[in-house]
Amino acid sequence: MRAIVIDDSRAMRGIIKRILKGMDFEISEACDGEQALKVLGEIGTPDVAMVDWNMPVMNGLQFITAVRKNSAFDAMRIVMVTTEVEMTQVESALIAGANEYVMKPFTEEIMREKLEMLGFGKAA
């Protein structure tokens, strides 16, 4: 399984990567949506993208909107991982094409549960 972790915080990318590695994912990373699009162009479509909302250059919502316009990424699952907690923002992310939404701070158990709900790892 392959994943891309997109977050402008190196520390947060490290936390998410550790969880994903524990679930046997191969991981690529990017610090914003624009860089993530370049990485996707190089590596192809990963199984899942873990996307922060608030990033410079191209934010997470803009990234989701961009990849959902490209049918090459239809199979990629997207999990928005963010501090944005307003229900209108959750709704905006899901409408744009996110498959799941994880609010920071999160526990490893919550992250694993969300990924398992998407079919990765053990059944919940």
C-alpha positions in Angstrom: 0.0 0.0 0.0 1.2 3.5 -0.8 0.3 6.8 0.9 1.2 10.5 0.5 1.3 12.7 3.6 0.7 16.4 2.8 1.2 18.8 5.6 3.3 22.0 6.1 4.4 20.8 9.5 7.3 18.5 9.4 6.5 17.2 12.9 2.9 16.4 11.9 4.1 14.6 8.8 6.4 12.6 11.0 3.5 11.6 13.3 1.3 10.5 10.5 4.1 8.7 8.7 4.9 6.7 11.9 1.3 5.5 12.1 1.2 4.7 8.4 4.5 2.8 8.5 3.0 0.7 11.4 0.3 -0.3 8.9 2.8 -1.3 6.2 2.4 1.8 4.0 5.2 3.0 1.7 5.1 6.8 2.2 5.8 9.9 0.1 5.4 13.4 1.5 4.8 17.0 0.5 4.7 20.3 2.4 1.8 21.8 0.4 -0.8 20.9 -2.2 1.3 22.2 -5.2 4.3 20.1 -4.2 1.9 17.1 -3.7 0.7 17.4 -7.2 4.3 17.3 -8.5 5.0 14.2 -6.3 1.9 12.5 -7.7 3.1 13.3 -11.2 6.3 11.4 -10.3 5.0 8.4 -8.3 1.5 7.9 -9.8 -1.6 7.3 -7.7 -1.1 6.2 -4.1 -3.8 4.3 -2.3 -4.4 7.1 0.2 -3.6 10.8 0.7 -3.5 12.3 4.2 -4.1 16.0 3.6 -3.8 19.0 6.0 -6.2 21.9 5.3 -4.1 25.0 6.2 -1.0 25.1 4.1 0.8 27.8 2.1 0.8 27.9 -1.7 -2.1 25.4 -2.2 -4.3 24.4 0.7 -5.8 21.0 1.3 -9.2 21.9 0.0 -7.7 23.3 -3.2 -5.6 20.1 -3.5 -8.6 17.8 -3.1 -10.6 19.9 -5.7 -7.6 19.6 -8.2 -7.1 15.9 -7.8 -10.8 15.1 -8.0 -11.0 16.8 -11.4 -8.5 14.2 -12.7 -9.9 10.8 -13.2 -6.5 9.2 -12.9 -6.9 9.8 -9.1 -10.4 8.4 -8.8 -9.2 5.3 -6.8 -7.1 7.4 -4.4 -8.8 7.7 -1.0 -8.4 11.1 0.7 -8.4 11.7 4.5 -8.4 15.4 5.5 -6.4 15.7 8.7 -6.8 19.2 10.1 -7.6 21.5 13.0 -10.6 22.8 11.2 -13.6 21.6 13.3 -16.6 23.6 12.0 -19.2 21.4 10.5 -19.4 23.6 7.4 -15.7 22.9 6.8 -16.1 19.2 7.3 -19.0 19.3 4.8 -16.9 21.4 2.3 -14.1 18.8 2.4 -16.4 15.9 1.9 -18.3 17.6 -0.9 -14.9 18.4 -2.6 -14.0 14.7 -2.5 -12.5 13.8 0.9 -13.4 10.3 2.0 -12.8 10.8 5.7 -12.1 13.6 8.1 -9.8 13.5 11.1 -9.6 16.4 13.5 -6.3 17.3 15.1 -5.2 16.4 17.7 -5.9 12.8 17.1 -4.8 9.5 18.6 -3.2 6.7 16.7 -6.3 4.6 17.4 -8.5 7.2 15.7 -6.2 7.4 12.7 -6.1 3.6 12.3 -9.8 3.3 12.7 -10.5 5.8 9.9 -8.0 4.0 7.6 -9.6 0.7 8.4 -13.0 2.1 7.6 -11.5 2.9 4.1 -10.3 -0.7 3.8 -6.7 -0.4 4.9 -5.3 -2.7 7.5 -7.3 -4.9 9.8 -11.1 -4.8 9.8 -12.4 -2.7 12.6 
